[in-house]
Every structure is written in structure tokens, then in C-alpha cells.
Amino acid sequence: MAKKRHKPEEVVQKLRQVDVLVGQGMLRVDAVREIRMTGQTYYCWRKTYGGMGADQLKELKRFQN
């Protein structure tokens, strides 16, 4: 079974979802589980894409191509 590759836009969206849930008072661990992601994946994505906005994401895509 092939693994799903998430697009950078999807990754940033999921990271923002976790931030919103944490802001509403949910524990980070529970927020990560809520969006069906492992903690390891969350922290890896946060390290790579954390704090990126739409403009920075477009720049990243431009450099990768």
C-alpha cells in the first residue's frame, strides 16, 4: 500500500488546525490525534513548515521547481 504524500498547502493547513485546537484549550497531543496524525509526523512537519504563511509557501514551491 502506497503512502499518501501531502502537499505543502495541506501540511500548513493541518498545522494551523492543531494551533486552533490548542488555542481552544485542547492538549497538543489530543489535537494531533484529532486530525489523525502521529506526534512524530506533527513535529517533523512543524520543524519543516512551522510558521510559514501562504507567501513563504509559494516561495518554497518556486525554489523546489
PAVORO-286654 format. One record per residue (C-alpha): residue number from 1; residue in one letter; y, x, z. Coordinates in Angstrom, 3 decimals. Layout:
<recs>
@roba->NUM	marfi->a	north->Y	east->X	up->Z .
...
</recs>
This chain:
<recs>
@roba->1	marfi->m	north->0.000	east->0.000	up->0.000 .
@roba->2	marfi->a	north->3.341	east->1.425	up->-1.052 .
@roba->3	marfi->k	north->6.143	east->1.789	up->1.450 .
@roba->4	marfi->k	north->9.384	east->-0.053	up->0.828 .
@roba->5	marfi->r	north->12.397	east->2.122	up->0.156 .
@roba->6	marfi->h	north->15.590	east->0.598	up->1.454 .
@roba->7	marfi->k	north->18.804	east->1.023	up->-0.475 .
@roba->8	marfi->p	north->21.635	east->2.717	up->1.404 .
@roba->9	marfi->e	north->23.550	east->-0.579	up->1.460 .
@roba->10	marfi->e	north->20.615	east->-2.258	up->3.203 .
@roba->11	marfi->v	north->20.367	east->0.578	up->5.715 .
@roba->12	marfi->v	north->24.039	east->0.321	up->6.653 .
@roba->13	marfi->q	north->23.729	east->-3.461	up->6.925 .
@roba->14	marfi->k	north->20.772	east->-3.158	up->9.311 .
@roba->15	marfi->l	north->22.590	east->-0.574	up->11.427 .
@roba->16	marfi->r	north->25.542	east->-2.948	up->11.695 .
@roba->17	marfi->q	north->23.214	east->-5.791	up->12.701 .
@roba->18	marfi->v	north->21.935	east->-3.660	up->15.578 .
@roba->19	marfi->d	north->25.506	east->-2.856	up->16.631 .
@roba->20	marfi->v	north->26.403	east->-6.564	up->16.640 .
@roba->21	marfi->l	north->23.361	east->-7.482	up->18.725 .
@roba->22	marfi->v	north->24.095	east->-4.689	up->21.188 .
@roba->23	marfi->g	north->27.687	east->-5.879	up->21.373 .
@roba->24	marfi->q	north->26.408	east->-9.338	up->22.310 .
@roba->25	marfi->g	north->24.643	east->-7.840	up->25.310 .
@roba->26	marfi->m	north->21.149	east->-7.218	up->23.955 .
@roba->27	marfi->l	north->19.444	east->-3.930	up->24.780 .
@roba->28	marfi->r	north->19.344	east->-1.491	up->21.874 .
@roba->29	marfi->v	north->15.536	east->-1.357	up->21.952 .
@roba->30	marfi->d	north->15.316	east->-5.142	up->21.728 .
@roba->31	marfi->a	north->17.948	east->-5.255	up->18.973 .
@roba->32	marfi->v	north->15.983	east->-2.756	up->16.897 .
@roba->33	marfi->r	north->12.821	east->-4.810	up->17.339 .
@roba->34	marfi->e	north->14.733	east->-7.984	up->16.453 .
@roba->35	marfi->i	north->15.490	east->-6.686	up->12.968 .
@roba->36	marfi->r	north->11.879	east->-5.483	up->12.582 .
@roba->37	marfi->m	north->12.421	east->-1.744	up->12.622 .
@roba->38	marfi->t	north->10.920	east->1.076	up->14.640 .
@roba->39	marfi->g	north->13.043	east->3.103	up->17.001 .
@roba->40	marfi->q	north->12.248	east->6.278	up->15.113 .
@roba->41	marfi->t	north->13.484	east->4.781	up->11.835 .
@roba->42	marfi->y	north->16.624	east->3.464	up->13.522 .
@roba->43	marfi->y	north->17.605	east->6.837	up->14.947 .
@roba->44	marfi->c	north->16.794	east->8.642	up->11.690 .
@roba->45	marfi->w	north->18.968	east->6.192	up->9.736 .
@roba->46	marfi->r	north->21.708	east->6.384	up->12.344 .
@roba->47	marfi->k	north->21.728	east->10.155	up->12.048 .
@roba->48	marfi->t	north->21.995	east->9.949	up->8.259 .
@roba->49	marfi->y	north->24.121	east->6.845	up->7.658 .
@roba->50	marfi->g	north->25.761	east->6.196	up->11.046 .
@roba->51	marfi->g	north->29.438	east->5.341	up->10.891 .
@roba->52	marfi->m	north->29.542	east->5.075	up->7.118 .
@roba->53	marfi->g	north->31.671	east->2.441	up->5.534 .
@roba->54	marfi->a	north->31.472	east->0.995	up->2.048 .
@roba->55	marfi->d	north->33.783	east->3.670	up->0.612 .
@roba->56	marfi->q	north->31.789	east->6.542	up->2.044 .
@roba->57	marfi->l	north->28.571	east->4.957	up->0.823 .
@roba->58	marfi->k	north->29.931	east->4.804	up->-2.726 .
@roba->59	marfi->e	north->30.879	east->8.490	up->-2.495 .
@roba->60	marfi->l	north->27.377	east->9.351	up->-1.297 .
@roba->61	marfi->k	north->25.789	east->7.460	up->-4.184 .
@roba->62	marfi->r	north->28.120	east->9.183	up->-6.643 .
@roba->63	marfi->f	north->27.111	east->12.626	up->-5.374 .
@roba->64	marfi->q	north->23.401	east->11.791	up->-5.462 .
@roba->65	marfi->n	north->23.521	east->10.794	up->-9.139 .
</recs>
